[in-house]
């Protein structure tokens, strides 16, 4: 594999992770943090944040599990569609070549 492609994939994965982390952080902050009297979270807020983040992580894990199950089927379907399209284009191309050869013979 090309080292630049690997760096790009690693960078993209890191970017995706940071985006997910930021979404979870903001969601849990807005849901759980109610007081700004101190720099520390209250016990209630800390428990809420723990449950909130855990819930997001479980949902993300479940979505990824389903994605991993469905992705091969989607890829297979796309490959079949591409093969069908290619066959159609090849038939169309052969038909055009036959028509051109017939026209040339008539000339």
N, CA, C and O atoms as a printed pandas DataFrame, in Angstrom:
     atom_number atom_name residue_name chain_id  residue_number  x_coord  y_coord  z_coord
0              1         N          UNK        A               1    0.845   -1.189    0.000
1              2        CA          UNK        A               1    0.000    0.000    0.000
2              3         C          UNK        A               1    0.880    1.237    0.000
3              4         O          UNK        A               1    1.926    1.270    0.648
4              5         N          UNK        A               2    0.456    2.234   -0.718
5              6        CA          UNK        A               2    1.178    3.492   -0.811
6              7         C          UNK        A               2    1.237    4.168    0.563
7              8         O          UNK        A               2    0.204    4.317    1.216
8              9         N          UNK        A               3    2.444    4.585    1.019
9             10        CA          UNK        A               3    2.550    5.232    2.341
10            11         C          UNK        A               3    1.691    6.482    2.459
11            12         O          UNK        A               3    1.146    6.760    3.527
12            13         N          UNK        A               4    1.566    7.245    1.362
13            14        CA          UNK        A               4    0.726    8.451    1.404
14            15         C          UNK        A               4   -0.744    8.105    1.581
15            16         O          UNK        A               4   -1.472    8.798    2.291
16            17         N          UNK        A               5   -1.176    7.030    0.933
17            18        CA          UNK        A               5   -2.565    6.588    1.075
18            19         C          UNK        A               5   -2.810    6.132    2.503
19            20         O          UNK        A               5   -3.872    6.385    3.072
20            21         N          UNK        A               6   -1.821    5.458    3.079
21            22        CA          UNK        A               6   -1.963    5.003    4.458
22            23         C          UNK        A               6   -2.039    6.190    5.408
23            24         O          UNK        A               6   -2.841    6.190    6.342
24            25         N          UNK        A               7   -1.211    7.200    5.174
25            26        CA          UNK        A               7   -1.260    8.402    5.998
26            27         C          UNK        A               7   -2.606    9.104    5.870
27            28         O          UNK        A               7   -3.155    9.597    6.855
28            29         N          UNK        A               8   -3.134    9.145    4.646
29            30        CA          UNK        A               8   -4.437    9.775    4.424
30            31         C          UNK        A               8   -5.531    9.015    5.163
31            32         O          UNK        A               8   -6.398    9.623    5.791
32            33         N          UNK        A               9   -5.493    7.688    5.089
33            34        CA          UNK        A               9   -6.502    6.875    5.774
34            35         C          UNK        A               9   -6.407    7.048    7.279
35            36         O          UNK        A               9   -7.428    7.155    7.958
36            37         N          UNK        A              10   -5.203    7.076    7.802
37            38        CA          UNK        A              10   -5.003    7.272    9.239
38            39         C          UNK        A              10   -5.512    8.640    9.664
39            40         O          UNK        A              10   -6.179    8.778   10.689
40            41         N          UNK        A              11   -5.192    9.639    8.871
41            42        CA          UNK        A              11   -5.645   10.998    9.169
42            43         C          UNK        A              11   -7.163   11.091    9.116
43            44         O          UNK        A              11   -7.780   11.724    9.973
44            45         N          UNK        A              12   -7.764   10.464    8.114
45            46        CA          UNK        A              12   -9.226   10.476    7.986
46            47         C          UNK        A              12   -9.884    9.783    9.184
47            48         O          UNK        A              12  -10.873   10.277    9.726
48            49         N          UNK        A              13   -9.328    8.635    9.592
49            50        CA          UNK        A              13   -9.869    7.925   10.756
50            51         C          UNK        A              13   -9.757    8.766   12.014
51            52         O          UNK        A              13  -10.679    8.794   12.829
52            53         N          UNK        A              14   -8.633    9.453   12.176
53            54        CA          UNK        A              14   -8.440   10.309   13.348
54            55         C          UNK        A              14   -9.432   11.468   13.321
55            56         O          UNK        A              14  -10.010   11.825   14.348
56            57         N          UNK        A              15   -9.625   12.049   12.144
57            58        CA          UNK        A              15  -10.587   13.145   12.004
58            59         C          UNK        A              15  -11.999   12.669   12.346
59            60         O          UNK        A              15  -12.738   13.359   13.049
60            61         N          UNK        A              16  -12.375   11.476   11.844
61            62        CA          UNK        A              16  -13.693   10.908   12.151
62            63         C          UNK        A              16  -13.855   10.674   13.651
63            64         O          UNK        A              16  -14.912   10.948   14.220
64            65         N          UNK        A              17  -12.794   10.163   14.288
65            66        CA          UNK        A              17  -12.830    9.938   15.738
66            67         C          UNK        A              17  -13.027   11.255   16.481
67            68         O          UNK        A              17  -13.843   11.332   17.399
68            69         N          UNK        A              18  -12.289   12.287   16.093
69            70        CA          UNK        A              18  -12.417   13.583   16.771
70            71         C          UNK        A              18  -13.810   14.177   16.583
71            72         O          UNK        A              18  -14.370   14.757   17.513
72            73         N          UNK        A              19  -14.364   14.035   15.395
73            74        CA          UNK        A              19  -15.716   14.541   15.165
74            75         C          UNK        A              19  -16.723   13.818   16.049
75            76         O          UNK        A              19  -17.592   14.449   16.651
76            77         N          UNK        A              20  -16.608   12.496   16.126
77            78        CA          UNK        A              20  -17.508   11.721   16.977
78            79         C          UNK        A              20  -17.328   12.113   18.434
79            80         O          UNK        A              20  -18.309   12.297   19.155
80            81         N          UNK        A              21  -16.085   12.242   18.871
81            82        CA          UNK        A              21  -15.784   12.651   20.246
82            83         C          UNK        A              21  -16.410   14.007   20.554
83            84         O          UNK        A              21  -16.999   14.195   21.619
84            85         N          UNK        A              22  -16.285   14.949   19.627
85            86        CA          UNK        A              22  -16.848   16.286   19.841
86            87         C          UNK        A              22  -18.375   16.255   19.911
87            88         O          UNK        A              22  -18.972   16.960   20.724
88            89         N          UNK        A              23  -18.996   15.459   19.079
89            90        CA          UNK        A              23  -20.461   15.342   19.100
90            91         C          UNK        A              23  -20.924   14.759   20.434
91            92         O          UNK        A              23  -21.864   15.260   21.050
92            93         N          UNK        A              24  -20.254   13.699   20.867
93            94        CA          UNK        A              24  -20.609   13.075   22.149
94            95         C          UNK        A              24  -20.389   14.055   23.298
95            96         O          UNK        A              24  -21.240   14.199   24.176
96            97         N          UNK        A              25  -19.242   14.724   23.281
97            98        CA          UNK        A              25  -18.920   15.674   24.352
98            99         C          UNK        A              25  -19.956   16.786   24.436
99           100         O          UNK        A              25  -20.442   17.114   25.518
100          101         N          UNK        A              26  -20.288   17.357   23.297
101          102        CA          UNK        A              26  -21.259   18.455   23.302
102          103         C          UNK        A              26  -22.635   17.971   23.742
103          104         O          UNK        A              26  -23.300   18.626   24.544
104          105         N          UNK        A              27  -23.058   16.833   23.223
105          106        CA          UNK        A              27  -24.362   16.293   23.576
106          107         C          UNK        A              27  -24.461   16.038   25.079
107          108         O          UNK        A              27  -25.430   16.439   25.723
108          109         N          UNK        A              28  -23.456   15.372   25.626
109          110        CA          UNK        A              28  -23.478   15.043   27.054
110          111         C          UNK        A              28  -23.330   16.292   27.916
111          112         O          UNK        A              28  -23.942   16.381   28.981
112          113         N          UNK        A              29  -22.534   17.249   27.476
113          114        CA          UNK        A              29  -22.382   18.503   28.216
114          115         C          UNK        A              29  -23.722   19.224   28.292
115          116         O          UNK        A              29  -24.152   19.643   29.366
116          117         N          UNK        A              30  -24.372   19.364   27.149
117          118        CA          UNK        A              30  -25.650   20.089   27.129
118          119         C          UNK        A              30  -26.714   19.373   27.957
119          120         O          UNK        A              30  -27.555   20.019   28.580
120          121         N          UNK        A              31  -26.680   18.052   27.965
121          122        CA          UNK        A              31  -27.666   17.280   28.691
122          123         C          UNK        A              31  -27.389   17.260   30.194
123          124         O          UNK        A              31  -28.324   17.290   30.994
124          125         N          UNK        A              32  -26.123   17.210   30.581
125          126        CA          UNK        A              32  -25.789   16.876   31.963
126          127         C          UNK        A              32  -25.291   18.037   32.822
127          128         O          UNK        A              32  -25.511   18.046   34.033
128          129         N          UNK        A              33  -24.638   18.996   32.223
129          130        CA          UNK        A              33  -24.038   20.060   33.027
130          131         C          UNK        A              33  -25.046   21.187   33.204
131          132         O          UNK        A              33  -25.455   21.846   32.248
132          133         N          UNK        A              34  -25.433   21.386   34.474
133          134        CA          UNK        A              34  -26.471   22.369   34.776
134          135         C          UNK        A              34  -25.979   23.545   35.600
135          136         O          UNK        A              34  -26.594   24.611   35.585
136          137         N          UNK        A              35  -24.899   23.370   36.307
137          138        CA          UNK        A              35  -24.405   24.442   37.168
138          139         C          UNK        A              35  -22.985   24.810   36.766
139          140         O          UNK        A              35  -22.206   23.978   36.301
140          141         N          UNK        A              36  -22.683   26.068   36.960
141          142        CA          UNK        A              36  -21.343   26.567   36.651
142          143         C          UNK        A              36  -20.747   27.240   37.882
143          144         O          UNK        A              36  -19.977   28.194   37.775
144          145         N          UNK        A              37  -21.122   26.719   39.069
145          146        CA          UNK        A              37  -20.653   27.313   40.323
146          147         C          UNK        A              37  -19.205   26.956   40.619
147          148         O          UNK        A              37  -18.535   27.676   41.359
148          149         N          UNK        A              38  -18.704   25.851   40.052
149          150        CA          UNK        A              38  -17.313   25.480   40.281
150          151         C          UNK        A              38  -16.751   24.849   39.019
151          152         O          UNK        A              38  -17.475   24.567   38.064
152          153         N          UNK        A              39  -15.434   24.634   39.040
153          154        CA          UNK        A              39  -14.780   24.038   37.882
154          155         C          UNK        A              39  -15.026   22.538   37.817
155          156         O          UNK        A              39  -14.888   21.935   36.753
156          157         N          UNK        A              40  -15.380   21.940   38.918
157          158        CA          UNK        A              40  -15.589   20.497   39.002
158          159         C          UNK        A              40  -17.050   20.156   38.732
159          160         O          UNK        A              40  -17.949   20.949   39.010
160          161         N          UNK        A              41  -17.268   18.968   38.187
161          162        CA          UNK        A              41  -18.635   18.495   38.006
162          163         C          UNK        A              41  -19.203   18.076   39.359
163          164         O          UNK        A              41  -18.490   17.580   40.232
164          165         N          UNK        A              42  -20.497   18.289   39.501
165          166        CA          UNK        A              42  -21.138   17.756   40.698
166          167         C          UNK        A              42  -21.224   16.243   40.533
167          168         O          UNK        A              42  -21.010   15.719   39.440
168          169         N          UNK        A              43  -21.532   15.553   41.607
169          170        CA          UNK        A              43  -21.640   14.096   41.526
170          171         C          UNK        A              43  -22.728   13.687   40.544
171          172         O          UNK        A              43  -22.548   12.758   39.757
172          173         N          UNK        A              44  -23.861   14.388   40.595
173          174        CA          UNK        A              44  -24.965   14.104   39.654
174          175         C          UNK        A              44  -24.516   14.300   38.215
175          176         O          UNK        A              44  -24.798   13.468   37.352
176          177         N          UNK        A              45  -23.816   15.404   37.955
177          178        CA          UNK        A              45  -23.349   15.694   36.601
178          179         C          UNK        A              45  -22.357   14.626   36.129
179          180         O          UNK        A              45  -22.422   14.185   34.981
180          181         N          UNK        A              46  -21.459   14.217   36.990
181          182        CA          UNK        A              46  -20.458   13.208   36.637
182          183         C          UNK        A              46  -21.132   11.886   36.284
183          184         O          UNK        A              46  -20.762   11.238   35.305
184          185         N          UNK        A              47  -22.122   11.487   37.083
185          186        CA          UNK        A              47  -22.850   10.244   36.800
186          187         C          UNK        A              47  -23.593   10.371   35.476
187          188         O          UNK        A              47  -23.585    9.450   34.659
188          189         N          UNK        A              48  -24.230   11.511   35.271
189          190        CA          UNK        A              48  -24.978   11.745   34.027
190          191         C          UNK        A              48  -24.045   11.673   32.821
191          192         O          UNK        A              48  -24.377   11.037   31.821
192          193         N          UNK        A              49  -22.887   12.315   32.906
193          194        CA          UNK        A              49  -21.931   12.311   31.798
194          195         C          UNK        A              49  -21.453   10.883   31.522
195          196         O          UNK        A              49  -21.328   10.485   30.363
196          197         N          UNK        A              50  -21.186   10.117   32.574
197          198        CA          UNK        A              50  -20.738    8.734   32.404
198          199         C          UNK        A              50  -21.795    7.904   31.688
199          200         O          UNK        A              50  -21.480    7.159   30.761
200          201         N          UNK        A              51  -23.043    8.031   32.115
201          202        CA          UNK        A              51  -24.134    7.287   31.472
202          203         C          UNK        A              51  -24.350    7.755   30.031
203          204         O          UNK        A              51  -24.553    6.945   29.127
204          205         N          UNK        A              52  -24.304    9.050   29.837
205          206        CA          UNK        A              52  -24.520    9.618   28.502
206          207         C          UNK        A              52  -23.444    9.142   27.530
207          208         O          UNK        A              52  -23.751    8.678   26.432
208          209         N          UNK        A              53  -22.190    9.258   27.937
209          210        CA          UNK        A              53  -21.092    8.829   27.060
210          211         C          UNK        A              53  -21.173    7.327   26.806
211          212         O          UNK        A              53  -20.948    6.878   25.682
212          213         N          UNK        A              54  -21.488    6.553   27.829
213          214        CA          UNK        A              54  -21.621    5.108   27.668
214          215         C          UNK        A              54  -22.711    4.755   26.677
215          216         O          UNK        A              54  -22.558    3.844   25.863
216          217         N          UNK        A              55  -23.806    5.480   26.752
217          218        CA          UNK        A              55  -24.921    5.231   25.834
218          219         C          UNK        A              55  -24.500    5.530   24.391
219          220         O          UNK        A              55  -24.784    4.748   23.484
220          221         N          UNK        A              56  -23.825    6.662   24.186
221          222        CA          UNK        A              56  -23.348    7.011   22.846
222          223         C          UNK        A              56  -22.379    5.956   22.317
223          224         O          UNK        A              56  -22.447    5.576   21.148
224          225         N          UNK        A              57  -21.491    5.492   23.167
225          226        CA          UNK        A              57  -20.506    4.495   22.754
226          227         C          UNK        A              57  -21.192    3.186   22.380
227          228         O          UNK        A              57  -20.833    2.559   21.383
228          229         N          UNK        A              58  -22.179    2.772   23.176
229          230        CA          UNK        A              58  -22.911    1.533   22.863
230          231         C          UNK        A              58  -23.668    1.658   21.547
231          232         O          UNK        A              58  -23.688    0.723   20.747
232          233         N          UNK        A              59  -24.290    2.814   21.322
233          234        CA          UNK        A              59  -25.022    3.029   20.072
234          235         C          UNK        A              59  -24.059    2.995   18.896
235          236         O          UNK        A              59  -24.338    2.357   17.880
236          237         N          UNK        A              60  -22.924    3.678   19.028
237          238        CA          UNK        A              60  -21.936    3.690   17.950
238          239         C          UNK        A              60  -21.437    2.279   17.661
239          240         O          UNK        A              60  -21.288    1.900   16.499
240          241         N          UNK        A              61  -21.181    1.510   18.698
241          242        CA          UNK        A              61  -20.712    0.131   18.519
242          243         C          UNK        A              61  -21.756   -0.693   17.769
243          244         O          UNK        A              61  -21.414   -1.456   16.866
244          245         N          UNK        A              62  -23.030   -0.541   18.142
245          246        CA          UNK        A              62  -24.106   -1.292   17.488
246          247         C          UNK        A              62  -24.238   -0.889   16.019
247          248         O          UNK        A              62  -24.420   -1.742   15.151
248          249         N          UNK        A              63  -24.147    0.404   15.748
249          250        CA          UNK        A              63  -24.228    0.881   14.368
250          251         C          UNK        A              63  -23.077    0.292   13.552
251          252         O          UNK        A              63  -23.279   -0.137   12.416
252          253         N          UNK        A              64  -21.879    0.269   14.122
253          254        CA          UNK        A              64  -20.725   -0.279   13.414
254          255         C          UNK        A              64  -20.889   -1.783   13.180
255          256         O          UNK        A              64  -20.505   -2.281   12.122
256          257         N          UNK        A              65  -21.446   -2.506   14.138
257          258        CA          UNK        A              65  -21.683   -3.937   13.953
258          259         C          UNK        A              65  -22.636   -4.178   12.790
259          260         O          UNK        A              65  -22.394   -5.044   11.949
260          261         N          UNK        A              66  -23.713   -3.412   12.747
261          262        CA          UNK        A              66  -24.689   -3.558   11.659
262          263         C          UNK        A              66  -24.053   -3.169   10.326
263          264         O          UNK        A              66  -24.268   -3.832    9.311
264          265         N          UNK        A              67  -23.273   -2.099   10.336
265          266        CA          UNK        A              67  -22.582   -1.656    9.121
266          267         C          UNK        A              67  -21.663   -2.766    8.596
267          268         O          UNK        A              67  -21.622   -3.030    7.394
268          269         N          UNK        A              68  -20.936   -3.403    9.498
269          270        CA          UNK        A              68  -20.010   -4.472    9.093
270          271         C          UNK        A              68  -20.772   -5.671    8.521
271          272         O          UNK        A              68  -20.246   -6.380    7.663
272          273         N          UNK        A              69  -21.984   -5.903    8.977
273          274        CA          UNK        A              69  -22.811   -6.983    8.428
274          275         C          UNK        A              69  -23.359   -6.622    7.052
275          276         O          UNK        A              69  -23.387   -7.461    6.151
276          277         N          UNK        A              70  -23.788   -5.394    6.892
277          278        CA          UNK        A              70  -24.488   -4.968    5.685
278          279         C          UNK        A              70  -23.521   -4.551    4.566
279          280         O          UNK        A              70  -23.834   -4.718    3.387
280          281         N          UNK        A              71  -22.374   -4.022    4.923
281          282        CA          UNK        A              71  -21.445   -3.497    3.922
282          283         C          UNK        A              71  -21.063   -4.517    2.848
283          284         O          UNK        A              71  -21.072   -4.163    1.669
284          285         N          UNK        A              72  -20.732   -5.756    3.191
285          286        CA          UNK        A              72  -20.405   -6.721    2.118
286          287         C          UNK        A              72  -21.566   -6.930    1.142
287          288         O          UNK        A              72  -21.348   -7.091   -0.059
288          289         N          UNK        A              73  -22.790   -6.929    1.653
289          290        CA          UNK        A              73  -23.959   -7.091    0.784
290          291         C          UNK        A              73  -24.103   -5.894   -0.156
291          292         O          UNK        A              73  -24.412   -6.056   -1.337
292          293         N          UNK        A              74  -23.878   -4.701    0.372
293          294        CA          UNK        A              74  -23.961   -3.484   -0.449
294          295         C          UNK        A              74  -22.880   -3.507   -1.525
295          296         O          UNK        A              74  -23.140   -3.190   -2.686
296          297         N          UNK        A              75  -21.674   -3.884   -1.132
297          298        CA          UNK        A              75  -20.561   -3.953   -2.083
298          299         C          UNK        A              75  -20.853   -4.973   -3.175
299          300         O          UNK        A              75  -20.613   -4.706   -4.353
300          301         N          UNK        A              76  -21.372   -6.144   -2.792
301          302        CA          UNK        A              76  -21.708   -7.182   -3.767
302          303         C          UNK        A              76  -22.754   -6.673   -4.756
303          304         O          UNK        A              76  -22.629   -6.883   -5.962
304          305         N          UNK        A              77  -23.785   -6.003   -4.242
305          306        CA          UNK        A              77  -24.848   -5.473   -5.099
306          307         C          UNK        A              77  -24.286   -4.436   -6.068
307          308         O          UNK        A              77  -24.641   -4.436   -7.246
308          309         N          UNK        A              78  -23.417   -3.557   -5.587
309          310        CA          UNK        A              78  -22.816   -2.542   -6.463
310          311         C          UNK        A              78  -21.956   -3.190   -7.541
311          312         O          UNK        A              78  -21.974   -2.764   -8.696
312          313         N          UNK        A              79  -21.195   -4.228   -7.160
313          314        CA          UNK        A              79  -20.360   -4.920   -8.142
314          315         C          UNK        A              79  -21.227   -5.574   -9.217
315          316         O          UNK        A              79  -20.883   -5.536  -10.398
316          317         N          UNK        A              80  -22.351   -6.172   -8.815
317          318        CA          UNK        A              80  -23.263   -6.783   -9.777
318          319         C          UNK        A              80  -23.860   -5.727  -10.700
319          320         O          UNK        A              80  -23.981   -5.949  -11.905
320          321         N          UNK        A              81  -24.234   -4.579  -10.137
321          322        CA          UNK        A              81  -24.783   -3.495  -10.951
322          323         C          UNK        A              81  -23.748   -2.994  -11.952
323          324         O          UNK        A              81  -24.072   -2.736  -13.111
324          325         N          UNK        A              82  -22.503   -2.859  -11.502
325          326        CA          UNK        A              82  -21.436   -2.398  -12.395
326          327         C          UNK        A              82  -21.178   -3.418  -13.501
327          328         O          UNK        A              82  -20.949   -3.036  -14.649
328          329         N          UNK        A              83  -21.211   -4.711  -13.172
329          330        CA          UNK        A              83  -21.006   -5.754  -14.178
330          331         C          UNK        A              83  -22.129   -5.718  -15.210
331          332         O          UNK        A              83  -21.881   -5.848  -16.409
332          333         N          UNK        A              84  -23.358   -5.543  -14.745
333          334        CA          UNK        A              84  -24.505   -5.449  -15.652
334          335         C          UNK        A              84  -24.372   -4.230  -16.564
335          336         O          UNK        A              84  -24.628   -4.315  -17.765
336          337         N          UNK        A              85  -23.978   -3.116  -15.994
337          338        CA          UNK        A              85  -23.795   -1.895  -16.773
338          339         C          UNK        A              85  -22.688   -2.078  -17.799
339          340         O          UNK        A              85  -22.825   -1.656  -18.947
340          341         N          UNK        A              86  -21.600   -2.701  -17.393
341          342        CA          UNK        A              86  -20.494   -2.936  -18.311
342          343         C          UNK        A              86  -20.925   -3.836  -19.462
343          344         O          UNK        A              86  -20.588   -3.568  -20.616
344          345         N          UNK        A              87  -21.662   -4.894  -19.162
345          346        CA          UNK        A              87  -22.161   -5.783  -20.214
346          347         C          UNK        A              87  -23.057   -5.015  -21.179
347          348         O          UNK        A              87  -22.969   -5.189  -22.395
348          349         N          UNK        A              88  -23.908   -4.175  -20.634
349          350        CA          UNK        A              88  -24.814   -3.385  -21.464
350          351         C          UNK        A              88  -24.023   -2.446  -22.377
351          352         O          UNK        A              88  -24.333   -2.316  -23.561
352          353         N          UNK        A              89  -23.010   -1.799  -21.824
353          354        CA          UNK        A              89  -22.199   -0.884  -22.631
354          355         C          UNK        A              89  -21.415   -1.632  -23.705
355          356         O          UNK        A              89  -21.261   -1.136  -24.821
356          357         N          UNK        A              90  -20.917   -2.828  -23.371
357          358        CA          UNK        A              90  -20.198   -3.628  -24.360
358          359         C          UNK        A              90  -21.126   -4.042  -25.500
359          360         O          UNK        A              90  -20.732   -3.996  -26.665
360          361         N          UNK        A              91  -22.354   -4.446  -25.173
361          362        CA          UNK        A              91  -23.331   -4.809  -26.212
362          363         C          UNK        A              91  -23.651   -3.606  -27.091
363          364         O          UNK        A              91  -23.747   -3.714  -28.313
364          365         N          UNK        A              92  -23.814   -2.462  -26.440
365          366        CA          UNK        A              92  -24.118   -1.241  -27.171
366          367         C          UNK        A              92  -22.951   -0.874  -28.089
367          368         O          UNK        A              92  -23.155   -0.453  -29.227
368          369         N          UNK        A              93  -21.742   -1.035  -27.591
369          370        CA          UNK        A              93  -20.551   -0.729  -28.372
370          371         C          UNK        A              93  -20.439   -1.665  -29.576
371          372         O          UNK        A              93  -20.143   -1.223  -30.687
372          373         N          UNK        A              94  -20.677   -2.966  -29.350
373          374        CA          UNK        A              94  -20.632   -3.935  -30.456
374          375         C          UNK        A              94  -21.704   -3.618  -31.496
375          376         O          UNK        A              94  -21.471   -3.724  -32.700
376          377         N          UNK        A              95  -22.872   -3.231  -31.013
377          378        CA          UNK        A              95  -23.965   -2.880  -31.925
378          379         C          UNK        A              95  -23.579   -1.673  -32.768
379          380         O          UNK        A              95  -23.854   -1.646  -33.968
380          381         N          UNK        A              96  -22.958   -0.695  -32.172
381          382        CA          UNK        A              96  -22.519    0.499  -32.902
382          383         C          UNK        A              96  -21.454    0.145  -33.935
383          384         O          UNK        A              96  -21.478    0.644  -35.060
384          385         N          UNK        A              97  -20.511   -0.730  -33.539
385          386        CA          UNK        A              97  -19.464   -1.158  -34.469
386          387         C          UNK        A              97  -20.065   -1.900  -35.654
387          388         O          UNK        A              97  -19.642   -1.696  -36.792
388          389         N          UNK        A              98  -21.038   -2.753  -35.401
389          390        CA          UNK        A              98  -21.698   -3.515  -36.474
390          391         C          UNK        A              98  -22.414   -2.565  -37.415
391          392         O          UNK        A              98  -22.356   -2.735  -38.632
392          393         N          UNK        A              99  -23.089   -1.569  -36.864
393          394        CA          UNK        A              99  -23.808   -0.588  -37.683
394          395         C          UNK        A              99  -22.830    0.207  -38.532
395          396         O          UNK        A              99  -23.094    0.455  -39.709
396          397         N          UNK        A             100  -21.711    0.608  -37.959
397          398        CA          UNK        A             100  -20.699    1.370  -38.700
398          399         C          UNK        A             100  -20.116    0.535  -39.831
399          400         O          UNK        A             100  -19.916    1.037  -40.937
400          401         N          UNK        A             101  -19.840   -0.745  -39.558
401          402        CA          UNK        A             101  -19.276   -1.613  -40.587
402          403         C          UNK        A             101  -20.261   -1.818  -41.712
403          404         O          UNK        A             101  -19.866   -1.863  -42.876
404          405         N          UNK        A             102  -21.536   -1.945  -41.393
405          406        CA          UNK        A             102  -22.575   -2.102  -42.401
406          407         C          UNK        A             102  -22.669   -0.846  -43.243
407          408         O          UNK        A             102  -22.795   -0.935  -44.465
408          409         N          UNK        A             103  -22.611    0.328  -42.616
409          410        CA          UNK        A             103  -22.668    1.595  -43.341
410          411         C          UNK        A             103  -21.481    1.747  -44.276
411          412         O          UNK        A             103  -21.622    2.255  -45.388
412          413         N          UNK        A             104  -20.296    1.300  -43.822
413          414        CA          UNK        A             104  -19.099    1.405  -44.642
414          415         C          UNK        A             104  -19.212    0.513  -45.859
415          416         O          UNK        A             104  -18.821    0.906  -46.958
416          417         N          UNK        A             105  -19.742   -0.683  -45.676
417          418        CA          UNK        A             105  -19.908   -1.620  -46.791
418          419         C          UNK        A             105  -20.896   -1.090  -47.835
419          420         O          UNK        A             105  -20.730   -1.307  -49.036
420          421         N          UNK        A             106  -21.921   -0.394  -47.353
421          422        CA          UNK        A             106  -22.927    0.137  -48.271
422          423         C          UNK        A             106  -22.368    1.296  -49.075
423          424         O          UNK        A             106  -22.863    1.572  -50.168
424          425         N          UNK        A             107  -21.368    1.973  -48.575
425          426        CA          UNK        A             107  -20.816    3.150  -49.268
426          427         C          UNK        A             107  -20.014    2.836  -50.458
427          428         O          UNK        A             107  -19.503    3.743  -51.115
